[in-house]
Amino acid sequence: MRNDTRRLYTAYLAQLAALHGVDSATEKFTAEPSVAQKLETRIQESSAFLQRINMVGVREQAGEKIGLGISGPVASTTDTATKDRQTRDLTVLDNLGYLCTQTNFDNQDRLRLSNIQSTENKAALKRELLPAYAPYVEGVLSAGQGAQDDVLVTVMLWRIDAGDYPGALEVAAYVLKHGLAMPDRFERTTGCLIAEEIAEAARKAHKVGEPFDLDILHRTAELTAEQDMPDEVRAKLCMALGRATLAGLDQANPGKPGQIAAGIDLLTRAIELHDHCGAKTDKKAAEVLLKKLAPTG
């Protein structure tokens, strides 16, 4: 290592040790998430630091870098006995596209989540963390490169857990379009996971008597219609659609023409896919309501 590099590296280690409140950064120590997060943010924001490690910061996430190079060897020979020496322009412009992607910035956040046992508190932390990822997600979706991106897929799941279903489905459309796979720590396929997580969120809302956005369920069904998944998972989504279609309907409020029948059809399909999905009681109640509303003559 060069002497000037060694001095800079030693200064860096000293600053790192000071940030974490330890005597030496060359020995193992426990990093507090808040301090590590501040250091990470500082690295991201400091173009001067990036230039020192031979990286130049850019303002746009995707674009082209244009550099002046040479088209061939500078030195050459000429037989001046037969022809005069001819000069030539060796310069050439090379344009190479670039896409800045986030790689490990979620590791510290996942560590914080792993230290929390409460599902409710984990969801609260995800809601707190997610805004920091919004510019990155926007850049990836706008660029439309379709490269495998574990951070993007993780953000999609966090948005579901945090209750941001429109935001989750916005990412899901991109993920499914480009065939992005789930990270290795997940066993379910991408389409299966999206359908099941949204259906489960709807089930929990139904259980406590809270409404669930029917448009979210329709969009989920649309996105995952061609995705392979166990019949039990598809049944969950059909049951959620049926329940949401029938929600709030009674003799005083029968809904739109054909709405009750549509709800019954969805519940019937759920039962066909999985006989023990739990939709039979809802279907029976809807059929009773439909009979009560039938004209008598």
ABEGO torsion letter per residue (X at the ends): XBAAAAAAAAAAAAAAAAAAGBABAABBBBBBAAAAAAAAAAAAABAAAAAAAGBBBBABABEBBBBBBBABBABBBBBAAABBBBBBBABBBBBBBBBBBBAAAAAAAAAAAAABABAAAAAAAAAAAAAAAAAAAAAAAAAGAGBBBAAAAAAAAAAAAAGBAAAAAAAAAAAAAAGBBBBAABABBAAAAAAAAAAAAAAAAAAAGBBBBAAAAAAAAAAAAABBBBAAAAAAAAAAAAAAAABGBBAABAEBBGAAAAAAAAAAAAAAABAAAGAAAAAAAAAAAAAAABBBX
